[in-house]
Amino acid sequence: MISPVLTAVTVGVNAFVVKVETHFSTQVPSKFIIVGLPDKAVSEASERVVAAIKNSGYYTPNRRITINLAPADIRKEGSGFDLPIALGVICEADQIKPDMLADHIFVGELSLDGKLRPVRGVLPIAIEARKQGIKGLIVPEENAKEAAMVDGIDVYPLGSLQEVVEFLNNGGGLEPFKVDLNEIFNVDQKSIVDFADVKGQHEVKRALEVAAAGGHNIIMVGPPGSGKTMLAKRIPTILPPMTFDEALETTKIHSVAGLLPSNTALVSIRPYRSPHHTISDVALVGGGPAAKPGEISFAHHGVLFLDELPEFKKNVLEVMRQPLEDGRVTISRSKVSVDYPCNFMLASAMNPCPCGNYGNPNQDCQCQPQQIQRYMSKISGPLLDRIDIHIQVQSVKYKELSSTTAGEPSVDIRQRVIKARDFQIRRFKDKKHIFCNADMQSKDIREYCKIDTASEELMKMAITKLGLSARAYDRILKVARTIADLNGEENINSAHISEAIQYRSLDRTMWMG
């Protein structure tokens, strides 16, 4: 007799159902073998399982035990196979009624005394279980809230192997674990930072509002101490609230990476990630032997802030180009190939020169023109092409710093951003690939960003007289479309174009040499 127990494994942010098959034989010597492409953690499960079974009051026959994890062509990773392997052994030894095994998925790591420990990736496993029509999911108690985020499947949090066996032998008898989805999703999302704290910088705050309203990537250029990082930290406070589907997708990434706190069931606040400039390309986009997600995926539906942009290694910045365009990153290794979503808003900051004082009226720049040019050229044209808004950040004057008047709060800016996004949702309702103005391609720009004669003249002057690059043309139109949306206007006019042109400072001849 072969006792099958259902469990699941995560590959990327998706899960696949795995059947754990157990077979006893009289072949000597006695041995515990796990096959089916297990990794090191799964291969070591035999020692944990045998100890957990014994310390839970059950016995392991002194026979050769073969555990098969099917299908065998999917690599099995993690410690979540402990529980289903133990149940397969106990069932094969006639210590469990097998009636409920086919209706439930079992995941959990076992301690040596039989206690259940939490595992990664429970949310995508619950989603896959519902998709496959499986009745219930047995998980460690710490994973209960995360699993219960998925409606339409019964979740049973249990604390030990003994509790799981009693649950099966008693035919269930427990009430499924339930959570109030609205209560968890609508948890107080007040932030400790607010745009009201920012003194002055009205032009920069306006540029950030435009960027948030259209989903545009933005770069801030200014001297040290001008507030670039302070401003970037407040961008999530003006972005539209996450939808439940966005929250689920973001939580899946954090869950499979093991970054979801034990007391957190759902990532309901837009992520803000700010990696140091010494980060490697693998840590940024994902990879490694197990093809794990990187910072750009952890920033999914949120903000990725890269401070001191020219200080990042060139190869690190260049690997972001395709993910920025596609909103997904594919990581291929010899044994696995996975896709991770990475639809984020890129915010970046840099000094105008190596010493940071070029253009600063209060400090003399010590850099030679060749040094400035070399410093600026660290950011390649193709990467800069994917950043719609360039804004110069000036040092704040003392009069503004000493002012006791608070700035405009984030909640007011956010309301304008939400209203502009609503315009875009209605405009692009028939375009499945467009969610905001930043997603428009050349064909879409021609359709939705038509301009009048006066605007054409402004664009001609920008390209010819101000020295803007040809790549800036489409960017200006997209940003102008967002400015019009913020103003509640259907048509783009010359005022919108004029403001959008101001947001292309890095394309000008004075910057690019």
C-alpha distance (Angstrom), angle and dihedral (degrees) to the residues before:
residue distance angle dihedral
M1 . . .
I2 3.80 . .
S3 3.82 116.2 .
P4 3.85 112.0 -150.2
V5 3.81 119.3 -157.6
L6 3.81 122.1 -175.5
T7 3.78 122.5 -129.8
A8 3.81 134.7 145.1
V9 3.79 142.1 -128.2
T10 3.80 129.1 -152.3
V11 3.79 121.9 -129.5
G12 3.77 109.5 -175.5
V13 3.81 106.0 -38.0
N14 3.80 93.5 -31.6
A15 3.79 129.4 85.0
F16 3.81 131.9 -142.4
V17 3.79 126.4 -158.9
V18 3.81 113.2 -116.4
K19 3.79 126.0 -162.9
V20 3.80 114.8 -142.4
E21 3.80 109.1 -151.6
T22 3.82 120.7 -167.4
H23 3.79 126.3 -161.4
F24 3.82 130.5 179.8
S25 3.79 122.0 -157.3
T26 3.79 134.6 178.2
Q27 3.78 92.0 -130.8
V28 3.79 113.2 129.4
P29 2.90 142.2 -98.0
S30 3.84 96.8 44.4
K31 3.77 111.5 -118.1
F32 3.83 140.8 166.4
I33 3.81 110.7 -132.5
I34 3.82 127.6 -179.2
V35 3.80 117.8 -165.4
G36 3.79 134.0 171.6
L37 3.83 103.6 87.8
P38 3.83 98.9 -59.4
D39 3.79 122.6 177.9
K40 3.80 123.9 -134.7
A41 3.81 95.0 -83.9
V42 3.81 91.5 52.0
S43 3.81 93.0 45.1
E44 3.80 89.6 53.9
A45 3.80 91.0 52.9
S46 3.81 91.5 91.5
E47 3.81 92.6 72.1
R48 3.81 93.4 47.3
V49 3.80 92.9 44.1
V50 3.82 95.7 50.7
A51 3.82 92.1 48.9
A52 3.83 92.9 44.5
I53 3.82 92.4 50.0
K54 3.80 92.8 49.7
N55 3.81 94.7 45.2
S56 3.81 90.6 48.4
G57 3.79 91.7 59.9
Y58 3.82 99.7 -100.0
Y59 3.78 130.3 108.0
T60 3.78 137.5 -126.3
P61 3.81 114.6 -141.9
N62 3.79 115.1 -120.1
R63 3.78 92.3 -115.4
R64 3.76 140.2 107.6
I65 3.85 105.4 -79.7
T66 3.80 119.6 -160.1
I67 3.81 119.4 -168.8
N68 3.80 117.0 -167.0
L69 3.80 120.3 -165.9
A70 3.79 107.4 -156.7
P71 2.96 134.8 -125.6
A72 3.77 89.2 42.2
D73 3.83 96.5 -162.6
I74 3.84 94.1 70.4
R75 3.79 115.6 81.5
K76 3.82 111.6 -120.4
E77 3.80 115.2 -142.1
G78 3.79 135.7 174.9
S79 3.77 138.9 30.0
G80 3.80 96.9 -81.8
F81 3.82 90.9 99.3
D82 3.82 92.4 71.2
L83 3.81 95.4 87.3
P84 3.83 98.6 46.2
I85 3.83 91.2 45.3
A86 3.80 90.7 51.3
L87 3.81 91.3 48.0
G88 3.79 90.5 49.9
V89 3.80 91.2 53.5
I90 3.82 93.6 45.8
C91 3.80 91.8 46.3
E92 3.80 92.8 48.6
A93 3.81 87.0 52.6
D94 3.84 89.1 55.2
Q95 3.81 94.9 -112.9
I96 3.83 95.1 119.5
K97 3.76 132.9 51.8
P98 3.83 104.5 -120.7
D99 3.83 94.5 -151.7
M100 3.83 97.0 103.9
L101 3.81 100.2 35.5
A102 3.80 95.3 91.5
D103 3.83 93.2 51.7
H104 3.78 98.8 53.6
I105 3.78 140.7 56.2
F106 3.81 116.6 -138.9
V107 3.81 124.6 -156.1
G108 3.78 130.9 165.1
E109 3.78 145.6 109.8
L110 3.80 117.7 -111.9
S111 3.78 125.8 -139.3
L112 3.79 117.5 -148.0
D113 3.82 91.2 -98.2
G114 3.80 92.3 53.2
K115 3.80 99.0 -101.3
L116 3.82 117.5 143.3
R117 3.78 118.3 -119.0
P118 3.83 126.2 -162.7
V119 3.80 121.6 -97.8
R120 3.79 137.4 -161.3
G121 3.78 127.6 -98.6
V122 3.81 100.1 28.5
L123 3.82 93.6 141.1
P124 3.84 96.5 59.1
I125 3.83 88.3 43.0
A126 3.81 90.3 55.3
I127 3.81 90.6 48.2
E128 3.81 91.5 51.1
A129 3.83 91.9 46.2
R130 3.80 90.3 55.3
K131 3.79 90.5 46.3
Q132 3.82 90.8 53.0
G133 3.81 91.9 49.2
I134 3.80 94.4 -115.7
K135 3.79 113.0 162.2
G136 3.78 103.4 -139.2
L137 3.79 147.7 6.7
I138 3.81 125.2 -143.5
V139 3.81 112.3 -156.5
P140 3.82 139.0 160.7
E141 3.80 113.7 -84.4
E142 3.82 93.4 -109.3
N143 3.84 90.3 59.1
A144 3.82 95.2 49.6
K145 3.82 99.8 98.6
E146 3.80 92.5 45.8
A147 3.82 92.8 51.5
A148 3.81 92.4 44.1
M149 3.81 90.4 61.1
V150 3.81 85.8 83.2
D151 3.78 111.2 80.2
G152 3.80 120.4 -146.4
I153 3.80 100.5 42.8
D154 3.82 130.2 86.0
V155 3.80 113.2 -120.0
Y156 3.81 120.3 -159.9
P157 3.83 115.7 -171.3
L158 3.80 111.7 -159.0
G159 3.77 132.0 178.7
S160 3.79 106.0 -146.4
L161 3.79 146.7 13.1
Q162 3.80 89.1 -104.7
E163 3.83 91.1 56.6
V164 3.80 90.7 50.3
V165 3.83 92.2 51.4
E166 3.81 91.5 48.2
F167 3.80 89.7 48.6
L168 3.81 90.6 54.6
N169 3.79 95.9 42.7
N170 3.81 91.8 49.2
G171 3.79 92.6 51.5
G172 3.80 93.1 -113.3
G173 3.75 108.6 -66.6
L174 3.82 94.5 172.8
E175 3.78 128.2 109.8
P176 3.83 113.3 -116.2
F177 3.79 115.5 -107.9
K178 3.81 112.1 -103.7
V179 3.78 133.5 -170.1
D180 3.78 133.0 -170.2
L181 3.81 101.6 -111.4
N182 3.79 93.2 -166.7
E183 3.79 92.4 50.9
I184 3.80 92.8 51.3
F185 3.79 95.7 41.0
N186 3.80 94.5 45.4
V187 3.79 94.3 45.9
D188 3.79 113.4 146.3
Q189 3.78 103.9 -71.9
K190 3.80 98.0 -174.5
S191 3.78 111.8 142.1
I192 3.78 126.8 -141.4
V193 3.82 88.9 -133.4
D194 3.79 126.1 64.9
F195 3.79 138.2 174.5
A196 3.81 87.1 -121.6
D197 3.82 86.2 76.1
V198 3.81 93.0 60.8
K199 3.80 114.5 96.9
G200 3.79 115.8 -146.8
Q201 3.82 117.5 -31.2
H202 3.81 91.8 121.5
E203 3.81 93.6 157.9
V204 3.81 92.2 51.0
K205 3.80 92.9 47.0
R206 3.78 88.9 51.5
A207 3.83 90.4 51.3
L208 3.81 90.6 50.3
E209 3.80 90.0 49.8
V210 3.80 90.0 53.2
A211 3.81 90.6 47.1
A212 3.81 92.1 50.8
A213 3.80 92.6 45.6
G214 3.80 93.8 54.3
G215 3.81 100.9 28.5
H216 3.82 89.5 -115.5
N217 3.79 124.1 164.5
I218 3.80 112.2 -120.7
I219 3.79 138.4 -163.5
M220 3.81 123.7 -161.2
V221 3.80 118.9 -153.9
G222 3.78 120.0 -166.5
P223 3.80 147.1 115.4
P224 3.82 122.6 -72.6
G225 3.80 113.5 -79.1
S226 3.79 95.4 24.5
G227 3.81 92.1 117.8
K228 3.81 103.2 -102.6
T229 3.81 95.0 138.5
M230 3.80 92.4 42.1
L231 3.79 90.2 54.1
A232 3.81 93.6 46.2
K233 3.81 92.6 53.6
R234 3.80 89.0 59.3
I235 3.81 96.9 53.1
P236 3.85 94.2 92.5
T237 3.81 89.4 56.5
I238 3.80 91.2 66.3
L239 3.81 99.2 40.5
P240 3.83 117.3 102.7
P241 3.83 114.9 -91.2
M242 3.80 115.4 -91.6
T243 3.77 118.0 -99.9
F244 3.81 117.8 -128.3
D245 3.82 91.2 -107.0
E246 3.82 90.7 51.4
A247 3.80 90.0 49.2
L248 3.82 91.7 51.2
E249 3.80 92.7 49.5
T250 3.80 92.3 47.9
T251 3.81 92.0 46.4
K252 3.82 91.0 52.5
I253 3.80 90.5 60.5
H254 3.80 93.4 49.1
S255 3.81 90.5 44.3
V256 3.81 97.0 54.6
A257 3.81 89.8 45.4
G258 3.81 92.2 51.5
L259 3.82 92.5 -120.6
L260 3.80 96.7 119.4
P261 3.84 108.6 108.8
S262 3.80 114.4 -122.8
N263 3.80 91.9 -117.1
T264 3.81 94.0 48.1
A265 3.80 120.8 87.6
L266 3.80 98.8 174.3
V267 3.80 138.3 19.8
S268 3.79 96.5 -130.3
I269 3.82 98.0 158.9
R270 3.79 119.1 73.8
P271 3.82 109.8 -101.0
Y272 3.79 121.9 -112.8
R273 3.80 114.9 -161.3
S274 3.79 124.0 -177.3
P275 3.82 111.7 177.2
H276 3.80 120.6 -170.4
H277 3.80 118.0 -104.8
T278 3.82 90.6 -112.6
I279 3.83 90.3 68.4
S280 3.81 117.9 127.5
D281 3.78 124.5 -124.0
V282 3.83 90.3 -111.4
A283 3.80 92.3 53.5
L284 3.81 90.8 47.8
V285 3.81 102.3 47.4
G286 3.81 99.8 17.1
G287 3.78 134.5 -107.7
G288 3.76 138.0 118.7
P289 3.83 124.5 141.5
A290 3.82 91.7 -54.9
A291 3.84 94.7 42.5
K292 3.81 95.1 -122.4
P293 3.84 123.2 -176.9
G294 3.80 120.3 -95.0
E295 3.79 137.1 -148.0
I296 3.80 94.2 -76.3
S297 3.82 89.4 59.5
F298 3.81 93.3 44.9
A299 3.83 86.0 55.6
H300 3.83 91.3 54.6
H301 3.83 109.9 142.6
G302 3.80 88.1 4.7
V303 3.79 141.9 66.3
L304 3.81 130.3 -62.8
F305 3.80 109.7 -162.0
L306 3.80 118.6 -163.9
D307 3.79 110.0 -170.4
E308 3.81 120.1 -163.1
L309 3.80 89.7 16.8
P310 3.85 97.9 -171.4
E311 3.82 89.4 55.5
F312 3.82 91.5 66.3
K313 3.78 114.4 96.4
K314 3.78 111.8 -96.5
N315 3.81 94.4 -123.3
V316 3.83 89.6 52.0
L317 3.79 91.9 55.5
E318 3.78 94.6 43.0
V319 3.83 94.6 55.6
M320 3.81 87.8 62.5
R321 3.79 94.1 63.8
Q322 3.79 98.7 85.3
P323 3.83 96.1 40.4
L324 3.81 89.0 50.8
E325 3.78 89.0 55.2
D326 3.81 99.1 42.0
G327 3.81 103.9 31.6
R328 3.81 88.3 -133.5
V329 3.77 135.1 78.1
T330 3.80 125.2 -150.2
I331 3.79 116.8 -152.5
S332 3.78 115.0 -165.6
R333 3.78 125.0 -168.8
S334 3.80 132.0 167.0
K335 3.80 92.0 -97.1
V336 3.80 102.6 29.9
S337 3.81 144.0 21.1
V338 3.79 119.0 -162.7
D339 3.79 138.7 174.4
Y340 3.79 123.3 -139.5
P341 3.81 124.5 -172.1
C342 3.82 115.3 -122.8
N343 3.79 108.1 171.7
F344 3.80 99.4 153.6
M345 3.78 139.9 144.8
L346 3.79 110.7 -111.8
A347 3.80 115.3 -142.2
S348 3.78 117.7 178.6
A349 3.78 138.6 173.5
M350 3.77 135.8 -160.6
N351 3.77 143.2 166.6
P352 3.81 116.9 -106.5
C353 3.81 91.1 -121.8
P354 3.83 139.9 -1.1
C355 3.81 93.7 -83.5
G356 3.80 91.5 40.5
N357 3.81 97.9 -130.4
Y358 3.80 104.0 96.3
G359 3.81 106.3 131.0
N360 3.82 92.4 7.7
P361 3.83 108.6 134.6
N362 3.80 91.4 -158.7
Q363 3.82 99.1 51.7
D364 3.79 133.6 42.4
C365 3.80 117.0 -121.1
Q366 3.81 113.2 -125.3
C367 3.81 95.7 -167.1
Q368 3.80 127.6 108.8
P369 3.84 117.5 -129.0
Q370 3.79 90.1 -110.9
Q371 3.81 90.3 54.3
I372 3.80 91.7 50.9
Q373 3.79 91.6 48.3
R374 3.80 92.2 48.1
Y375 3.81 90.8 48.0
M376 3.80 93.7 50.2
S377 3.80 92.7 45.2
K378 3.81 90.5 63.7
I379 3.80 85.5 84.9
S380 3.79 106.6 70.2
G381 3.78 124.0 -135.3
P382 3.83 94.4 -117.1
L383 3.82 91.0 54.2
L384 3.79 92.6 44.9
D385 3.80 87.1 49.6
R386 3.80 88.5 65.9
I387 3.82 93.1 55.0
D388 3.80 110.4 84.0
I389 3.80 101.1 -173.0
H390 3.81 128.2 48.6
I391 3.80 115.4 -178.5
Q392 3.79 131.1 179.4
V393 3.80 115.7 -134.0
Q394 3.79 115.8 -153.1
S395 3.79 126.6 -160.1
V396 3.79 112.4 -91.1
K397 3.80 114.7 -108.1
Y398 3.80 120.2 -123.1
K399 3.80 92.5 -115.0
E400 3.80 90.4 60.2
L401 3.82 93.8 42.1
S402 3.80 92.3 52.8
S403 3.80 94.5 45.4
T404 3.81 115.4 116.2
T405 3.79 92.1 -155.5
A406 3.80 112.7 108.3
G407 3.78 119.3 -130.9
E408 3.78 125.3 -119.4
P409 3.83 108.8 -64.1
S410 3.79 121.9 -117.5
V411 3.81 92.4 -117.0
D412 3.82 91.7 64.4
I413 3.80 93.4 47.4
R414 3.80 90.0 46.4
Q415 3.80 91.9 56.2
R416 3.80 90.5 57.3
V417 3.81 90.4 46.9
I418 3.82 91.8 51.3
K419 3.81 91.0 49.3
A420 3.82 91.2 51.5
R421 3.82 91.1 47.9
D422 3.81 89.7 52.0
F423 3.83 88.5 57.9
Q424 3.80 89.4 52.7
I425 3.81 94.0 47.2
R426 3.78 90.2 55.3
R427 3.81 92.9 43.6
F428 3.80 94.8 51.1
K429 3.81 99.3 35.3
D430 3.82 90.6 119.9
K431 3.83 94.1 44.3
K432 3.79 108.7 83.6
H433 3.81 93.2 -173.0
I434 3.82 95.9 53.2
F435 3.81 123.2 74.1
C436 3.81 99.6 156.4
N437 3.79 139.1 3.5
A438 3.81 93.3 -87.6
D439 3.82 89.6 64.4
M440 3.81 94.0 62.0
Q441 3.80 117.3 118.1
S442 3.82 125.8 -153.1
K443 3.81 93.2 -85.4
D444 3.81 91.7 50.9
I445 3.80 92.0 47.3
R446 3.79 90.8 56.4
E447 3.81 89.2 51.7
Y448 3.79 101.6 43.9
C449 3.81 104.4 25.7
K450 3.81 104.2 57.9
I451 3.79 113.7 155.8
D452 3.82 136.9 -161.9
T453 3.82 129.8 -117.7
A454 3.80 95.2 -90.7
S455 3.78 90.4 52.3
E456 3.80 90.7 48.7
E457 3.81 89.5 55.7
L458 3.78 90.6 51.6
M459 3.78 91.0 50.1
K460 3.80 91.3 49.3
M461 3.80 90.5 52.6
A462 3.81 91.7 48.1
I463 3.78 93.0 52.8
T464 3.81 97.8 41.6
K465 3.81 108.9 27.5
L466 3.79 103.5 29.4
G467 3.77 93.0 43.3
L468 3.81 96.9 -122.4
S469 3.76 114.9 166.8
A470 3.79 123.3 -110.6
R471 3.80 90.4 -114.9
A472 3.81 88.6 63.0
Y473 3.83 92.6 66.1
D474 3.82 97.1 80.6
R475 3.79 91.9 38.7
I476 3.79 92.0 55.8
L477 3.80 91.2 50.3
K478 3.81 92.7 50.4
V479 3.79 92.9 49.0
A480 3.81 90.9 45.6
R481 3.80 88.3 53.4
T482 3.81 89.1 55.5
I483 3.81 92.8 47.3
A484 3.80 89.0 52.9
D485 3.81 89.7 50.1
L486 3.80 90.7 51.9
N487 3.79 88.2 52.9
G488 3.82 91.1 47.9
E489 3.81 92.2 -118.6
E490 3.79 124.8 141.6
N491 3.80 96.5 -154.9
I492 3.78 128.7 55.5
N493 3.81 113.4 -123.6
S494 3.79 135.7 -173.9
A495 3.83 93.3 -90.3
H496 3.80 90.2 59.0
I497 3.80 91.6 47.4
S498 3.81 91.7 47.4
E499 3.81 92.2 53.9
A500 3.80 92.2 45.4
I501 3.83 90.6 52.6
Q502 3.80 89.2 57.3
Y503 3.80 88.3 61.4
R504 3.83 94.3 64.5
S505 3.81 100.8 73.0
L506 3.81 95.1 136.5
D507 3.78 91.2 58.1
R508 3.79 93.5 59.6
T509 3.77 122.7 104.3
M510 3.83 91.9 -116.5
W511 3.81 89.1 63.6
M512 3.75 103.6 34.3
G513 3.76 96.2 42.9
